[in-house]
Amino acid sequence: SQLTDTLQAVEDRDFATHFGIDPSGMARGVIKWIASGGKVKEGGSTLTQQLARSGLLGIGKEQTFTRKFNEILYALIIDARYDKGVILETYMNQVDIGQRGSQAIHGFASGAEFYFGRQIDDLTTEQVALLVGLVKGPSWYNPRRNPERALDRRNLVLKKMLETGIIDQKGTSWQYAFM
């Protein structure tokens, strides 16, 4: 589906072929971290690693080497034990997509309903892009509180969709309008 293709294009292009971790992505993250003197923390985590640290396994989200080691270990175990389809479905059903008061919005289906009042299959391309963009930071890119940031992130996701062939260049109105 457009949603799963977009998620993989933005968050983990090698999801179908890696073994739960992406050593080259992690190396890039370490190099950027060292080059910035420890100030810049770039991803490098696969969808499987993100699933491992999502709270389901209780390894926490704090930025420590022990937590990262556990995340890698769990990602390797998850990838060895479960089919990629099961991993992707679980991720899509539990990913943090926002907040409604004190209640967390987990999963793309809940996010589609919360933000757009729609089912996943009824989302426009722009709405799919916004939901996938929220994965990086649901509070930071919240379209209701930070519409400019959300628009920029959504447009970045749309560009990645275009680059990877998920969408084609039929029109560019999405670059200028929000939702």
Buried (B, 14 or more C-beta within 10 A) or exposed (E): EBBBBBBBBBBBBEBEEBEBBBEEBBEBBEEBBEEEEEEEEBBBBBBBBBBBBBBEBEBEEEEEEEBBEBBBBBBBBBBEEBEBEEBBEBBBEBBBBBBEEEEBBBBBBBBBBBBBEEEBEEBEBBBBBBBBBBBBEBEEBBBEEBEEBBBEBBBBBBBBBBEBEBBEEEEEEBEEEEE
